[in-house]
């Protein structure tokens, strides 16, 4: 097949490489010229995606993957179009469709009869049928149910391990009609491979959800579940700190039977997914009080962490605090909704002097993000915000002036911090054994 992937970001580019690796001819379309140039050079425009560098280099060298800024032209020659363009929300939770609207209009301008269009960007329920079908029809002069196939098939992968996740998790597909669903199922069966999963109720592979709306709902539900679960354990962590119990031991005990699946507490919930998709769900279902309360609870954790620092050091006015990690999680160079931003704000509100360092970011990049880079200034406290693997080997010897370490991700080894007060969320206010 000839396939067009619209959006060559941290999900779209690995998808394009996966499809090309199955022998198809793939054109990746992106509005960023530098991304297009880098991909055409066979180099990934972002670091630390397992298998991507070598696989990208191979499919570009073989002529199976090229990139362009001309989306309409790429779509005009495609049998299938996969759209992976970001959707974000405003401060009030309202989705901003502007990027997807523009991408959809460009796809419509090149759309031909018989082409399959698949949206993989997570969407509010009803968007594929209620928003994109009519927009594609208006821009192409074609009919979604007669002339081209239209499905929603959410990406279910995690950056850093996209290729492994593509094999491990069932591919969910929902069409706007039965013909579209069949076309979507056939497409994904031809571009993906699946690991055996005897734990699943049915075989691993492409699963027909019955409608675009069901597939949209499934993605929002599975991600909102994680936000609610994290909010629950973050509240457990506060109680554990009050009553002197190490929550990690409690979670391990609870999860030893199959009906408990408690996540881990953390200093922040970041990334394009978990902080955003519950807001999309709330846009559909504004009466979902549990979802709203969970989102609000998770947003308060950075300020709570600063309170723990104040409890250990006293007033923070003028105290230098170094935040370790600008990324929203370890091993990924991405600051979307990262906890570093509210954490720095909370430190400033407490009159501390915050600095930020991250092994993946230069001082200039941190400054461009509005974050104060650490330039060897003396600090009294450290806060681990992202669980970069580099932080596992840190010790008190690396920071001779530090008196308190607040590990917001439980990534550091307490035994390496002799003489430094070592605090974790939900640690009961005591060093972790």
ZIMOJO-V373843 format. One record per backbone hydrogen bond with DSSP energy under -1.0 kcal/mol. NH is the residue of the N-H (numbers start at 1). CO is the residue of the C=O. Records with the same first field share a line. If there is no record, write none. Layout:
# ZIMOJO-V373843
NH->CO  CO
This chain:
# ZIMOJO-V373843
3->25
4->80
5->27
6->82
7->29
13->9
15->11
16->12
17->13
18->14
19->15
20->16
21->17
23->20
24->19
25->1
26->64
27->3
28->66
29->5
30->68
36->32
37->33
38->34
39->35
40->36
41->37
42->39
43->38
50->160
52->49
55->51
56->52
57->53
58->54
59->55
60->56
61->57
62->58
63->60
64->59
65->59
66->26
68->28
71->69
74->70
75->71
76->72
78->75
79->2
80->2
81->116
82->4
83->118
84->6
90->94
93->90
96->88
101->97
102->98
103->99
104->100
105->101
106->102
107->103
108->104
109->105
110->107
114->147
115->112
116->79
117->149
118->81
119->151
120->83
121->83
127->124
130->126
131->127
132->127
133->128
135->131
136->132
137->133
138->134
139->135
140->136
141->137
147->143
148->143
149->115
151->117
152->174
153->119
155->120
161->158
165->161
166->162
167->163
168->164
169->165
171->205
173->207
174->152
176->150
181->177
182->178
183->179
184->180
185->181
186->182
187->183
188->184
189->185
190->186
192->188
195->167
200->197
207->171
209->173
212->175
215->211
216->212
217->213
218->214
219->215
220->216
221->217
222->218
223->219
224->220
225->221
227->223
228->224
229->225
230->226
231->227
232->228
233->229
234->230
235->231
236->232
237->233
238->234
239->235
240->236
241->237
242->238
243->239
245->240
247->426
250->246
251->247
252->248
253->249
254->250
255->251
256->253
257->254
260->257
267->408
271->336
277->273
280->276
281->277
282->278
283->279
284->280
285->281
288->285
289->287
292->288
293->289
294->290
295->291
296->292
297->293
298->294
299->295
300->297
301->298
304->300
305->301
306->302
307->303
308->304
309->305
310->306
311->307
312->308
313->309
314->310
318->351
319->316
321->353
322->381
323->355
324->383
325->357
328->334
332->329
334->332
338->335
341->338
343->339
344->340
345->341
346->342
347->343
348->344
349->345
350->346
351->348
352->347
353->319
355->321
356->372
357->323
361->358
366->362
367->363
368->364
369->365
370->367
371->366
374->356
380->320
381->320
382->404
383->322
384->406
385->324
386->324
388->386
391->388
392->389
394->391
396->416
398->395
399->396
402->399
403->380
404->380
405->421
406->382
407->423
408->384
416->413
417->414
420->417
421->403
423->405
427->424
